[in-house]
């Protein structure tokens, strides 16, 4: 029984009976505000042109008619033109019976539409970091939610496995690696490659400063390498914290920038990395063998991290396979006059009429840019999956890039372009600015997840909530709690917002946290186990005649009834935060019920059966909602 749908039908029939017009397709019920009695509210203001009555008069007449014709209501009240409909307890009992008999409550039937969700998109020159955690959790959760909303979903990962940044790690490994492997070093492959990316940067900067030292005679204010480093660090620190520079610093920055730009050109390491990239593109055997070996180490490391995260993919795309795509689209765009060619042979898109800018799509030497390959890859993805929607989960620093991409694809006549969407998300900060970091600027994903598991272990020990803290079962619980704390905290915030992640706050067993919701689920399962041990019934036949509920039961039932709508809302807005908020509200309201109402001590058999069935459905719904967020819930804690 879909209560909202049944009530909407009753409202539409009452309106037609009173005013002679069918509004069945227009009825939109809203949850009643907390300060008023009722569950759903019908707003009469938009219908004044039909009723020819004051909104409060129409609302009163509508309330009387609905109550007369429907057995769903126990009463109603009118606040101006707002008709607040109060659902009767017997109706809620029927709703629970209907929900309990639904095999996958909240999951929609297939709607015949396909959606591709692209997320993660790592570079193979370094480990995944905190930003990747938000990215992966968002992408996986949106995929789960879209699947529950009836879409056929394909989860994909476009790996950035080529380019100058990859060659930097490769060159540093060649020069300084001495044959080191993940096994010999005792570290994950992605961390090993990240180590050499940092090593390249260290030697590259050293080369720059060495050259700049030779130029110090022309810059008496910068007397030594250390002065140069300290000067640059001081300016960078001020820029990060948005502190204004002094006149002296601004004056010194100009010649310093010019000096540094020249130093970058004089440093040989970058030239060697660029030469390595040319060799890779030409298929040089030794270069390709090294590239495959090092990427293989990275993929092993990534897979271990993805396994810890609890995310999966249906298909991988690789930039090494796609970077040449899109050139045919440039030719097509030139013929359609979507693009134009400059005298130097470069090809551009003039998007000034779309409030954008001019965008390069092909260099003068005929080589692609990122936009070119993204154009070609979008065609490839559509050929592979024929999607109705294509969602790119990428940070908000790429907002402009995707505006340009989507605009170009529309101008090229790609019908699927209307379904392309950039799920833009904000950065994640930590209270300390960093937790554990390779370079002091990036928070490593593996380190943070391990830290969260340890935090869960420490917190659980402090609370005395586990008997054998070193058992295998306990370790699994710590992982479950730590990942729930991390995922829920990152997903409960609207994706578009920049956020602060507080590890200690996220692990609390009270308040808006993943562990609180997990604890609620475990509490319910404990109640159900005890009920089963003593043979208490919870089937519909036992509680079907019940006509009176406790107010807290009604509050929880009202939430349960809205679960399918919350899934749909989350799918429509690509926002797991909607499901996270629902899960927290449901857990919070159930705990209020648990504190105020007896369950196993209830002597009335129908009431006891209802409360057990009611609790079981809350547990199932919490578990499903958390599953949509990529979070497991424990059976016991």
N, C-alpha and C positions, 0 to 999 in steps of 0.2 A: 504494500500500500504506500503510494507516494502521497504523503499528507499534503504537501504544498500544491501538487497538481490537482488533488481531489478538492481542496479548498478553493483553488483558482476556478475550477469548473463550477463549484457552487456559487461563487461570487458572480461569474459571468451569467449564469442562469437567472440569478436574482435580479441582476441589472436588466436583462432582456425582459423579464416578467414585469418589471416596474416601468421601464422607459422604452421598451420596444426596439432596442438595438443590440445586435450581437457584438460583444467586445471580447470574445474568447481569446483572440490572438493578441489582445492588448493588455490583459490583466497581468500586472507585475506586483506581487506581494513583497513587502519588505519585513525584515525582522523588527518586531516592536521594540522601541527604545526601553531601556532598563527601568526608567522611572515610571512607566505606565504598565498596567495589567494587560496581558495579552501575549500572543506568540507571533502572529503575523499582522501586518498593517496594510490596509488598502487605502490609497490616497484618492479622494474624490475630486480634487481641484481640477485635474485635466479634463473631467467629463462635464463640467458646468454648462458647456454649450449644448450638451444633449439633455441634461436633467432640467435645465432652466430653473434650478433651485439653488439656494445657498449651500455651500459645501457641507456645512454641519447638518443641515436638514436632510440632504441626500445621504449622508453617512448614517444618520439615525435610521432612515427608512431601509437602507441596504442592510444594516445590522439586523433589524427585525426580520427582514425577508430571509436572509441566510439562516438565521437561527430557527426560523419556522420550517425551512425546507431541508435542513441538513442536521444529521445527528453528530456532527463533528464538534459543534460548539457547546460550551457550557455557559457562555455569556459573551458580551461585547461592551465596549465603551467608546465614546466619541470625544475626541479632542479637536475642536474646530472641524476641519474637513478630513481628519484622520480617523478611520474606522479601525479600531484595535480589536482583533478577533481572538477570543480566549478559547483554546482547545480543551475539550472535556477529557477527564482522566481515562474514560473508557476508550476514547479514540487513541490515546497514547498507548494503551495496552494493545490495541489492534496493530498499531504501527510497529511495536516491538515484535509482535508475532510475525508480521510480514518481513521485517528485517532479518529476524532469526532464521527464517526459511529461505532467505536469498543466499545463494552459494557464494557469490563474490560481491558483497554489498559495497556499493560505491563505484564499481567498475562498469563503465558504459559498454553497450554493444558496439561492435565494429561499425565505423561510420564511412568506410570506404575511401579514406584519405591517407596519404603517406606523408610522413615528416622525417627529414634527415636532420640530426643534431650533431654538429661538429664541435668537439671540445678537446681540451688538453693542448694539442698543437705544440709540443715541446721542441726545443733545439737540441740536437745531439752533441752539444759541446759542454753541457753542464747538467747537474742534477735538477730535479724538480724542486720548486721553492714554494713559499707560502701563497704567493699569487696563484700558482698552479693548483693548490689545494682548493681555493674558492672556485676556480675555473672547473676543475674536475667534478667537484661536488655539485655545482650548479648544473653542468651538462648532464651528468648521470641522473640527477633528480628530475630535471625537466623531461628527460627521456622516459623515466618511469611514470611521471604524471601524464604525459601525452599518451602513453600506452593505456593507462587506466581510463583516459577520456575517449578511447575508442580508435585512436590513430594506429596505423601500422608504422612502427618506428625503426629507423636504422641509425645506430650510434657509430660515428666515424671519427677518426683521428688523423689529421694531416700533419705528418712529421716533417719538421724542417731539418733535413739531413744533409744539406749541401750549402755551399756559400763560403764567404771569407772567414766567418766566425768558426766554422768547422775546421777550415785549413789552419787556423791559428793553433788550435789544440793539436792537430796532426803534426805541425812543424815543431812545436815545443816538445812533443813526445819524441820525435826524431832526434832532436838536438840534446835533450836532457833526460830522456826516459830510461836509457841503458837497459832496454829489454824488459822493463817492469810490466807485470800483468796483474789483473785483479787478484789472481790466486797468490802470486808472490808478494803482493802488497797487503793482502788480507783486507781489501776494501771493495765495495761494490763498483762495478764497471763504470757507471755514470759518475760516481764520485772521483774515480781515477782520471777520467777524461776532464772533468771539471778542474781537477788539480792542475792539469797541464794548460788549460785555458787561462787560469790565474798565473801560471808560470810564464806563459807568453807575455801577458800584460806586464808582469814584473820586469822582465828583461827588455821589453819594448820601451817602457818608461825609463829604464836605466840608460838605454841608448840615447834617448832624447835628452836626458839631463847631462849625459856626458858631452854631447854635442853643444848643449846650451852653455856648459861650463867653459867651452872654448870661446864663447862669444861674450863672456862676462866683461871684458874690457870696454865693450860698447854700452854696458849697462851697469854703471858703478853702484846703482841702488840695489842691485842683486849680486852680492859679492861672492856667493858660493853656491854649490849645488844644494846644500842644506837650506840656504836662504830662499832659493827658488822653490823648494818643496814646501817650506813653511809658509811662504807667501801665497802659493797656490792653494794650500790647504785652508789657510785663513779665509781666503775669498770664497772658496767652495762652501765652507761651513756657514758663512754669512748668507750665501745664496740659498742654501738649504733651509735655513731658518727665517728667510726673507728679511734679514737685517739690512738696512741701507749701508752701502759702501761709503767710505770717506772720500773726499775729493782726491786725496793722495792715492788711495787704492784705485779709484777709477782712472786716474791719470797713468798709474803704473800698469794697469791691466792691458791697455792698448798695445804698448810695445811688447809686453809679456805674451799676449795672444799671438802677435805676429811672430815672435821668436819661437813660440811653441809650435805654430803651424809649420814653420820652416824646419824645426827639429823633427816633426813627424815625417816630413819628406826625406830628411837625411837618414833617419833610422832605417837600417837594412832589413830588420825582421819583417816589417809589413810588406816590403817589396818581395821578400822570399815567400811569404804566405800568398800573395797575389799570383806569383809565378806557379805555386803549387795548385791554386785554383784553376789556372789555365791548363796545367797538365791534366788535372782531373777531367776537365771539360773535353780535352782532346783524347781521353781514354788511356792515358799513360798507365801501363800495367802495374808498375811498382806503386804508383800513387793510389790507384784504385784498390789494390790489395790491402794497403795500409788503411784506407778509408773503410773498407768492408770489415776489417778486423776490429778497428776502434768502434765503429757503429754497432757491431755485434756485442761488444762489451757494454755499450750504453743501453742497448735494448734489453739485455739481461737485467741490468739495474732498474730500468724503467718498469719492467714487468713485475719485479719484486715490489716496487713502490706502489704500482697499481693494485697489486694483490692486497697489500696492507690497507690501501685506501678503500678497497671494496668496489672498484669501478671496472667496467668491461667495455669492449668495443666490438662491433660487428664487422668493421672493415677499417683497414689502414690505407691511407694514401701517403705517398712519399714525394717530397719536393724534387728529389732526384729523378723521378719519373714524370713530373708535371711542369718542370720549370721552362720547358720549351713550348708548352701549350699556349694557345691564345694568339699566335701570330696570324693564323688564318682568319681569326675574328678581326684583327687589325685591317687586313685586306678587305674584308667584308664591310667594315665600318668606313673605310675610305671610299668604297663604291657607293655607299649610302649617304655619304657626306656627314656621317656622324663624327668622323675624325678629319683632320687636315694635316698636310705635310709641310714642314718648314724647308727652307732652302738647304739646310744642312742634312736633310733626309730624315730627321726625326719626325715622329708622328704624335699628334696631340689631340686631346678632346677639349673643345671649348665648352665648358659647362657654366659660363657666367650667366647665361639665361636661366639657370636653375639655382641661382644664388650660391654657386660653388665657384671654382676657379678653373684655370687651364691645367690639364693633367697630362703628363707625358705617358704614352702607352708603348712607345718603341724608340730606343735610342738611335742616334744617327748612324751607328755602326751596325744596326739591325738586330741588336740584342734586346732581350725582354727586360722589363722591370717587374716588380711584384704585382702591379695591377694587371699586366699582361697575363701572367700565369694564373692569377685568380679568376680572370675572365674565362680562360680555357678550362680551368679546373671546375668552375661552376657548370659548364657545359658537360664535362665528363661525369660529374656527379648526377646530373639529370639523366644522362644516357644510362647510367648504371641503375638508377632507382626510380626515375620518373616521379619525383616528389611533388606534392602540392605545397609543402612548406619546407624551407631550408633555413635552419637556425644556426647562426654562427655565434658561439660563446667565446667572446674575446673582450679584453679589457677596454675601458672607455678611452684610452689613449688612441685607439684605432677608429673612433667614431667617424671622423672625416673620411678615412679610407673606404669604409663601407657605404657611406652616403654616395661617394663617387662610383664605387663598383655597381651598386644597385641602379643608379641613374644610367650608367653606361649600358648595362644589360637591358634595361627597358628601351633605350634608344636603339639598341641592336635588334629589337623586336622579339626578345625572348619572353614568351608568355609566362614562363615560370618565375620571372623576376618579381612579379607582384607578391609572390610567396616567400621571398628572401627577407630574412629578419636578422638584425644584429642584436643579440642579447648582450648588451653592454653592462659591465659591472665595474664598481669602484675598487680602489686599492684597499688592502687590509694592513692596518698598523698594529703594533704591539705596544703595551705600556712602556716597555724599556727601549723601544725602537728596534730591538733585535732579541732573539733568544740564543740560538747557537747558529753560527754563521761561518761560511767559508772565508769570506772576505771582509766581514764586518758590516756588510750592506745587504746581504741576502739571507733570509731565514730558510734554511734547508728543510724540505718537506719531511724527509726521513727523520731528521733530528727532532722536529716538532712533534711528529706522531709518537716517537719513542718517549719524548718528554711528557706528552699527554697520558700515555699509558702508565708511566712512573707516577705522575701526579694522581692518577686514579688509584693506584696502589697505596700511595701514602695517605690519601684522603680516606680510603676505605679502612685502612688500619687505624687511623685516628678515631674513626667513628665506631670501631669495633664491630663492623658489619659482616665479618667473615671469620669462620672458625680456623681454617687452614690456609693462611695467606700465601704459602709457597706451592700449593697443589696445582696440578695442570688445569683443573677447573677454575681455580682462582685466577690464573694467568689469562685464561680465555675471557673471564669476566672483566679483568682490568683493561684488556684490549677493547672489549665491547663498550665499556664505560668511557674510556678515553676517546675513542673514535666518535661516540655519540656526542660527547661534550664538544668536540671540535666541529663535527659536521653540523650539529644543530645550531651552534652559536654562529657559524658562518652563513647558514641558510635561513635563519629566522629574520634576517635583515633584508629589506628590499634590495635586489641585486644592484640597482643603479646607485645605491648609496655607498660612499666610502665608510669604512667601519673600523672600530678599534676592537681587537680580539684580546680578551682578558682570560688567560688560561685558568687562573685560580677561580674566578667567578663562574666560568663555564662548567666546572665539575661539581658545583653545589647540588645537593639532593633536594633543595628547596628553591622555588622561584622558577623563572622562565629558562630552564636548562634541559638538555637532553637526558641527563641522569635522573632528574625529577620525573620525567615522563616514563623512563624505563622503570623506575622504582614503583610507580603507580601500577604499571603492567604486572610487575612481579608480585605486588601486594594482592592484586585481584586473583592472579593464578594461585596464590597461597590459599585464599578464601575458597576457591573452587575445588582445590585438592582436598581441603578439610570437609567440604560439603559432600564430595564424592565418597570419602571414607566412611561417612555415616549414612550414606544412601539417600540424601535429600534429592527430590525431583526438581527439575527446572524446565520441563517441557510445556508447550503451549496449552495442552489439554488441562494442565493443572492450574494455570493462572489465567486462562482465557476469559473467565467470568468476572475477573477483578474489575471494580469500578472506581476505586479510590486510591490515589497515589500521594506520596509525600511531596511537598513542593520541590525539594532538591531532585527527586526523580524526574519531575516534569522538566526542570532546567536541563538535566542531562539528556533527556529524550529529545528536547527541542534541538540540542546540538547534534545528536545522532542523526536526526531527520535531515539535517542540512549537509551532511557529509558529501553526498554525490554532487551537490551544487558547489561545494568548496573545491572539489577536484576539478570541476569544469572551470571555475573561476581561475584556479591556478594555471590550468592549461591555456585559457584565453589570454592570460597576462604573462605567461612564461615565468611565473613567480612561485618558487617553492615556499616562500615566506607565508603564503596563504595557508598551505597545508601545515606548516610548522605552528602557526598561530592557532589553527584549529586543534592540533594535537595537544597543545598546552592548555587551551581552554577546556577541552574535554577532560584531561587529567585533573585539572584544578577543580572543576565542578564535581567530578566523581569523588575526589578526596573530601570535598565538603559534605557530600552525601554520606560517605563512609564514616565521617566523624559524628554526624547527627542522627543516623538511622541504623538500627540493629539489622544484622543480616542473619547470621547463623543462630542468633538467639530469638528470632521472630517465631512466634507460636502459630500464627495463622498460615496454614499450608499454601493457599493461593498467593498470598503476599510474599512468603519465603521463596516460592517457585519463581515469581516475577523478579524478585531481587537477584536471584542467582542467574537467571537468563539475561537479565538486564546487565549484570556485571560481566558476564561472559561476552556479551556483544560489545561492551565498552572495551574490553581487553582486545578483542579481535580488531576493532576499528583502530585502536591505538597502534597495534602491531602493523596494520596495513598502512596507516598514515606514515608511520616511521619508516616503513619499507620504501615508500615513495620518496623519502628523503635519503634513502641509502643507509638507514640505521637499523641495526638488529636490536631486539628487545629480549632480555633474559627471562627465563621461566621462574627463576628464583634469585634472590639477592640476600 
